[in-house]
Amino acid sequence: MLKNKFVLSITLVLSCVLQIIGFCRAPATYFENGFMIGLDKKDIGFGVATSILPLLITVCFILFFTSGTVENLTHGYGKLLIVRDYSKTLLILKRFLKNCLTIVCIVIFQLLIFLFVNNYLTPVENGMLKAVLMYFLILNALVLMQCFLEMYIPAYIVNIVIFIYCSVSYYLVQMFFHSTVAKLIMFPCLLFGMQNEAVSADNTYYLYLAGAIIINLLLVILCIRKFKKIDIF
Amino acid sequence: MVEIKDYNKKLSSRPILTDINYTFDYGKIYGLYGHNGSGKTMLLRAIAGLIVPDSGKIVIDGKQLHKDISFPPSIGLVIENMNLLPQYNAFDNLKILSKIKKVATDDDISTAIERVGLKSDLKVKKFSLGMKQRLNIAQAVFEKPKIILLDEPTNALDNDGVKLIYKLLDEERKRGALVIIATHHKEDLEEICDVVLKMSEGGLYEK
C-alpha cells in the first residue's frame, strides 16, 4: 500500500510536469493561461478534443491517487474500526478530509510549477484566485463523486467513468457555454472555466461558485447516507 | 446470548442466508462448516452487524442489532481482507485499535501478542502469512470480547500454530466468551468445538 502510494505520488508529480511541458509546446491560444484556465470559447470541434487531454491528465492521476478510499473502508482495514463501533460518519468524514488535504497539496504544487515556468506562460491577469478556488472545489467534488460511486461499482471502473464524464463535459461545454444549467450538470467543465466563460464573467462566477459548493455538500451528504446503510464485506 | 430469528439476506437477488434460526450461548465454542459459498462467512458478518438483513433479526443480550445497537457491544472478529497496518509493529497496530473502545491496557495488548506466539516490536510488513493470521487472532481477543467470530482461523498456520490457537480459544471459552469458528475443514472443528453446525446453500443445520 505504501509502495503503491509512493509510486502514485511519483507518477502524479510527473503528470504535473508533463502537463506544463504540454502547455509550453501547445499553440499559445489554447493554453496561454495555465492549467486551471482551459480552452477559449471559440475553440470548438473535434480537433480541440485532443487538446483536452493535457488538461485532464493530472485529473486522471489524482483520481488514481484517491482511488479505493471507500473500498478500503468497506472491504479492508475499515472493518476493524467499524466493528468496534467507530462512527461510520466520522470515519468517512476523516477520509474526505484526508483526500481534501491531498488535493490542496496537489493544487499548490501545480500552482508552484505554473509560477516557475511563468516566463513561458502568460500570467493570469486577473482572477487567479477565483480560478484556483474553482479548480480545487471541482477536483474535490470529483473525488467525492469517486467515493460515492465506489459504494456501487468497483474502484477501477469508477475511475474510467469519471474520466469519461470529465472529457465529455469539457468537450460539450464548448458548445453550450451560454447555458448555466448545462454547465452545472457538466460540472467538471468548471475545472477549466476561465476562457470558456464557465466562470470568467464576474456576474456569474459567484453563481457557479455557490453551485460548486452545493455540489460538494450534496455529495458529502449522499456519501454519508449511503455509507451508513452499506453492507461491509 | 445471541439469538438469530428468521434471518434472510440476498445479494444481487441471490439468497445467501435463508431462514436462519439459532441461539448461541456464551461459554461455548461453535463450529460452522460447509462448502465454499455456503454462507459461513456471511453468517459471521451478519452476527458482527456488518450486513443488514432483508428480513429477520439478530438479538444480542436482549438488544436488536441495527435497531437498538449498531454493532455487538463486545466483539472480536477475524474475517478475510483484514490486513493490519504494515508500517506499524504488532503492538502499535493493536494500540491504535484499542483507542476506539479504550477497554484494553498496554498489558492486555502485550499479553495477547505473546499468547499467539509473536513479538511486539516486529513490523507487520516483515510478517509471514501465518504470523499475520496470528496477529489477526490477537486483534480479535485482546479486548477480552464476549463474542469472538473467526473465519478460517487456522489458515496459513503450521501445526504448532494451530495447537497454540486451539489452546487460546479454549481459554477464551473458560473465560465465558462465545466463540464461533467457520471453516470448510469439518475435522478441525470436532477437536475443539462444543457444537458443530453445518451450513449449506445459506441454511444452518445442526449436525
Chai-1 contact restraints between the chains, C-beta under 6 A:
chainA,res_idxA,chainB,res_idxB,connection_type,confidence,min_distance_angstrom,max_distance_angstrom,comment,restraint_id
A,L2,B,Q87,contact,1.0,0.0,6.0,A-B,restraint_1
A,H75,B,N81,contact,1.0,0.0,6.0,A-B,restraint_2
A,G76,B,N81,contact,1.0,0.0,6.0,A-B,restraint_3
A,K79,B,M82,contact,1.0,0.0,6.0,A-B,restraint_4
A,L80,B,M82,contact,1.0,0.0,6.0,A-B,restraint_5
A,V83,B,A48,contact,1.0,0.0,6.0,A-B,restraint_6
A,V83,B,F71,contact,1.0,0.0,6.0,A-B,restraint_7
A,V83,B,L77,contact,1.0,0.0,6.0,A-B,restraint_8
A,R84,B,I100,contact,1.0,0.0,6.0,A-B,restraint_9
A,R84,B,K101,contact,1.0,0.0,6.0,A-B,restraint_10
A,D85,B,F71,contact,1.0,0.0,6.0,A-B,restraint_11
A,Y86,B,I100,contact,1.0,0.0,6.0,A-B,restraint_12
A,D231,B,I51,contact,1.0,0.0,6.0,A-B,restraint_13
A,I232,B,L50,contact,1.0,0.0,6.0,A-B,restraint_14
